[in-house]
């Protein structure tokens, strides 16, 4: 459902420093977690992420199949995130709530006249919020843990499309929903501190609409007609997510 409230909430989540959303979540968790018993069941994780492949479908609502499949591929997008996990005592099961911010960009030039090019930048910002269930492999010990898991998430975001120096602002967004699976290891190297490495597969996608506020602009001395009609796009990440992080156990 496309609403102004949904659009404004996504704008706030994606605006500003790329680490703002995960750090706000982390601050909340740091306040709540000390209220729990310090039995080592809770852990807070900060991660850096690499997504190997993303797709931006430029005309997902087009009638023509060729236009509907037109897409921009973006490789090797980086992000950061935070997670809180609870491991059930005397069990090989854990659950977590996580969020991260992923930003992807691609740049190109369009030829307006021979010898004159106009810079174009396209990409997106995505904010996944995911709930995950973990199974800890039984041969894991107190210092070394192997895990696998899966869950579901809701995905917010917006597209960034710039021609010359003029950006088409976001006019609406529709959150996406999907599932994910992952596997990884945790190693306790000092007291409550753990190093974490994981590999994740998820079906992140959402729809957005953008529109230029001006019907034409001048760039590099060339008049470019843009139009002011909204245009839709669909963002999807279809690659592998590699995560490296540092966890603190409470």
PyMOL commands that set and color helices and strands:
alter all, ss='L'
color gray80, all
select helices_A, chain A and resi 4-14+20-33+65-68
alter helices_A, ss='H'
color red, helices_A
select strands_A, chain A and resi 42-57+71-87+93-113+116-136+144-163+166-167+169-174+176-190+193-202+204-211+216-219+222-225+231-237+240-249
alter strands_A, ss='S'
color yellow, strands_A
deselect
rebuild
show_as cartoon
